[in-house]
Amino acid sequence: MAEKTFTQVTLLGKTYHLGGYEDEAYLQRVATYVNSKLSTLRGTSGFLRQTPEMQQAMLALNLADDYFKSQEKVEELKLRQDQLERTIYELKHELVSLRMTGQESSENASSLKKLSAD
């Protein structure tokens, strides 16, 4: 089992001591992402006029939106990968079939040369 990591991060303007099984750089990257998302929201009109609870709700909704869009993209990529794997399989099958046909043609040509030589 991995060793638990502890680190200090600044999240939403406050310093927190976090612990987890991910490395410190990952925990910092997550905090940076949340801070970046909040910074983006603060730049939108009307966000700062909302109550702190509403701001937190908007931040949570935006993070959840990013998550679900990422999940959709993952599913799309999985489907695309499956399609490409099927295409590769079909092309390999076709290549084997063409090689066998080519080999048969070559053998037939050799047989015809022998017959014409006789």
C-alpha positions as CSV (number, residue, x, y, z in Angstrom):
1,M,0.0,0.0,0.0
2,A,1.2,3.5,-0.8
3,E,2.4,5.7,1.9
4,K,0.2,8.6,3.0
5,T,1.4,12.1,1.9
6,F,0.9,15.3,3.7
7,T,1.2,18.8,2.2
8,Q,0.1,22.3,2.7
9,V,-2.1,23.9,0.0
10,T,-3.7,27.3,-0.4
11,L,-7.3,26.7,-1.4
12,L,-9.8,29.6,-1.9
13,G,-7.5,31.9,0.0
14,K,-7.0,29.7,3.0
15,T,-4.2,27.4,3.9
16,Y,-5.1,23.7,4.5
17,H,-3.1,20.7,5.5
18,L,-4.1,17.9,3.3
19,G,-3.3,14.2,3.5
20,G,-3.7,11.6,0.8
21,Y,-2.1,8.7,-1.0
22,E,-1.4,10.9,-4.0
23,D,2.0,12.6,-4.3
24,E,2.4,16.2,-3.1
25,A,2.6,17.6,-6.7
26,Y,-0.8,16.0,-7.5
27,L,-2.4,17.6,-4.4
28,Q,-1.0,21.0,-5.4
29,R,-2.3,20.6,-8.9
30,V,-5.8,19.8,-7.7
31,A,-5.7,22.9,-5.4
32,T,-4.4,25.0,-8.3
33,Y,-7.2,23.8,-10.6
34,V,-9.9,24.7,-8.0
35,N,-8.3,28.1,-7.4
36,S,-8.1,28.7,-11.2
37,K,-11.8,27.8,-11.6
38,L,-12.7,30.2,-8.8
39,S,-10.6,33.0,-10.4
40,T,-12.5,32.4,-13.7
41,L,-15.8,32.6,-11.9
42,R,-14.8,35.8,-10.1
43,G,-14.2,37.4,-13.5
44,T,-17.8,36.8,-14.6
45,S,-20.4,39.5,-14.1
46,G,-22.5,39.2,-11.0
47,F,-20.5,36.4,-9.3
48,L,-19.1,38.6,-6.6
49,R,-22.5,40.1,-5.8
50,Q,-23.7,36.6,-4.9
51,T,-23.7,35.3,-1.3
52,P,-20.7,33.3,-0.3
53,E,-22.9,30.2,-0.2
54,M,-24.1,30.8,-3.7
55,Q,-20.5,31.4,-4.9
56,Q,-19.5,28.0,-3.3
57,A,-22.5,26.4,-5.0
58,M,-21.5,27.9,-8.4
59,L,-17.9,26.7,-7.9
60,A,-19.1,23.2,-7.1
61,L,-21.5,23.2,-10.1
62,N,-18.7,24.3,-12.4
63,L,-16.3,21.7,-11.1
64,A,-19.0,19.0,-11.5
65,D,-19.7,20.3,-15.0
66,D,-16.0,19.9,-15.9
67,Y,-16.0,16.4,-14.4
68,F,-19.1,15.2,-16.4
69,K,-17.8,16.8,-19.6
70,S,-14.5,15.0,-19.0
71,Q,-16.3,11.7,-18.4
72,E,-18.3,12.2,-21.7
73,K,-15.0,12.8,-23.5
74,V,-13.5,9.6,-22.0
75,E,-16.5,7.6,-23.2
76,E,-16.2,9.1,-26.7
77,L,-12.6,8.2,-26.8
78,K,-13.3,4.7,-25.7
79,L,-15.8,4.3,-28.4
80,R,-13.4,5.7,-31.0
81,Q,-10.7,3.3,-29.7
82,D,-13.1,0.4,-30.1
83,Q,-13.9,1.4,-33.6
84,L,-10.2,1.8,-34.5
85,E,-9.4,-1.6,-33.0
86,R,-12.2,-3.2,-35.1
87,T,-10.8,-1.5,-38.2
88,I,-7.3,-2.7,-37.4
89,Y,-8.6,-6.3,-37.0
90,E,-10.5,-6.1,-40.3
91,L,-7.5,-4.7,-42.1
92,K,-5.2,-7.4,-40.6
93,H,-7.7,-10.1,-41.7
94,E,-7.9,-8.5,-45.2
95,L,-4.1,-8.4,-45.4
96,V,-3.8,-12.1,-44.5
97,S,-6.5,-12.9,-47.1
98,L,-4.6,-10.9,-49.8
99,R,-1.3,-12.6,-48.9
100,M,-2.9,-16.0,-49.3
101,T,-4.5,-14.9,-52.6
102,G,-1.1,-13.6,-53.7
103,Q,0.6,-16.8,-52.7
104,E,-1.9,-18.8,-54.6
105,S,-1.5,-16.6,-57.7
106,S,2.3,-17.0,-57.5
107,E,2.0,-20.8,-57.3
108,N,-0.5,-20.8,-60.2
109,A,1.9,-18.6,-62.3
110,S,4.8,-21.0,-61.5
111,S,2.7,-24.0,-62.5
112,L,1.7,-22.2,-65.8
113,K,5.4,-21.5,-66.5
114,K,6.3,-25.1,-66.0
115,L,3.5,-26.2,-68.3
116,S,4.4,-23.7,-71.0
117,A,8.1,-24.8,-70.7
118,D,7.2,-28.4,-71.3
